[in-house]
Amino acid sequence: MTVRAQARVNVAAISRNVATLSAAAPGSAACAVVKADGYGHGAVAAARAALSGGATWIAVVTAREAEQLRAAGLTEPPILVMGALSTEELDIALAARADIVVWTEGMLDAVSARGGGRVHVKLDTGMGRLGTRDPVRATGLVRRAEADPVLELVGAMTHFATADERGDAFFGEQLGRFTAWVGELRAAGVNVIAHAANSAAVLRDPASHFDLVRVGVGIYGLDPFGVDPAAQGLEPALELVSWAAAVKPIAAGESAGYGRRFVASTDGWVATVPVGYGDGWRRGLTNNAQVLIGGRRFPQVGTVSMDNVTVDLGPGTGVSTGDEVVLLGARGGERILAEDVARALGTINYEITCGLLPRVPRILHADGAPV
Ligand SMILES: *Cc1c(COP(=O)(O)O)cnc(C)c1O
């Protein structure tokens, strides 16, 4: 162990997860979503792994994210920038030859005025964020893009608000609105790539797949439904690993950490592990997480500080200074999922990996082999 805490990212797992999701949406192209630095896994590595797993499109949210991928040598695949862009950001996105999402006439005009580009028209079928709510206006935008010689109409899209809430009716309502709009476009002979599905929708309903699926969370082996990725055939691609930097006896009545939130009830041992909220291991995990050492589960105890956490090793311990400590990952039949940590914090798995800060180096490997 050469660094205090590291995120080990298995790019081969990302490739396999893309293949798994693609197999669930046969006949649709796979667009790998690598926004927010690939959900914390590393955007460039995630994009490369996704392409080798069969993705043919990449999606990000910001113009800079598109620029970064192009600069890293991803010159070929179409890159869709899904976010709202200021005029300055639009310039950056177009310079990166990215596809732009539009939902007003002014946005089409702005792309046109900059010499043109590839556009996707977004219908807001109920997410209530970006896109026009009006299918008539959306069709008008499609027509306007088609008629403009410097614009290339590429896509017609929407985004689901509740795809991950199995059994809710709103998903069907959104899907119905989008299906009707796409049906009208097709009937009018418009040639466009229709896309709507995120990872949850891919697994939930084939009727949502259309021509292309935008898969994010699932390609990282995080469960779109927040429960267990293995149930979907998905493999977590990221492990968070640190080490026992100090192993010390603790007497009954002695404490560890700020505020004395852990006081030993019996004589025993405590390990100090150099990872904390300054690495993205959130303070809300105070007395609220477990770790794996030597394939055994131990409670993390006491306050999570900026740079360290403490682990209760119990009365008799085989743990030594230098031993590996796994905060996210599987060892010896035990596993700690991002979903488990998310549940403890009252959040979602997305936020656990996205929340790992730059102080944690991302170490890439392919099933253990260096890349
Ligand atoms: C993030 C995002 C996705 C991917 O969603 P996942 O739930 O991570 O699969 C798809 N489409 C849009 C518009 C997004 O912002």
Ligand as a Chemical Component Dictionary entry (heavy atoms), coordinates in Angstrom:
data_LIG
# 
_chem_comp.id                   LIG 
_chem_comp.type                 NON-POLYMER 
_chem_comp.pdbx_formal_charge   0 
_chem_comp.three_letter_code    LIG 
# 
loop_
_chem_comp_atom.comp_id 
_chem_comp_atom.atom_id 
_chem_comp_atom.alt_atom_id 
_chem_comp_atom.type_symbol 
_chem_comp_atom.charge 
_chem_comp_atom.model_Cartn_x 
_chem_comp_atom.model_Cartn_y 
_chem_comp_atom.model_Cartn_z 
_chem_comp_atom.pdbx_ordinal 
LIG C1 C1 C 0 -27.372 11.126 -15.926 1  
LIG C2 C2 C 0 -28.307 10.974 -17.051 2  
LIG C3 C3 C 0 -28.543 9.725  -17.620 3  
LIG C4 C4 C 0 -27.987 8.431  -17.045 4  
LIG O1 O1 O 0 -28.786 8.037  -15.943 5  
LIG P1 P1 P 0 -28.424 6.749  -15.072 6  
LIG O2 O2 O 0 -29.542 6.682  -14.095 7  
LIG O3 O3 O 0 -27.135 7.049  -14.396 8  
LIG O4 O4 O 0 -28.345 5.588  -15.987 9  
LIG C5 C5 C 0 -29.357 9.665  -18.747 10 
LIG N1 N1 N 0 -29.906 10.787 -19.258 11 
LIG C6 C6 C 0 -29.721 12.008 -18.712 12 
LIG C7 C7 C 0 -30.369 13.192 -19.323 13 
LIG C8 C8 C 0 -28.929 12.144 -17.585 14 
LIG O5 O5 O 0 -28.743 13.357 -17.039 15 
# 
loop_
_chem_comp_bond.comp_id 
_chem_comp_bond.atom_id_1 
_chem_comp_bond.atom_id_2 
_chem_comp_bond.value_order 
_chem_comp_bond.pdbx_ordinal 
LIG C1 C2 SING 1  
LIG C2 C3 SING 2  
LIG C2 C8 DOUB 3  
LIG C3 C4 SING 4  
LIG C3 C5 DOUB 5  
LIG C4 O1 SING 6  
LIG O1 P1 SING 7  
LIG P1 O2 DOUB 8  
LIG P1 O3 SING 9  
LIG P1 O4 SING 10 
LIG C5 N1 SING 11 
LIG N1 C6 DOUB 12 
LIG C6 C7 SING 13 
LIG C6 C8 SING 14 
LIG C8 O5 SING 15 
# 
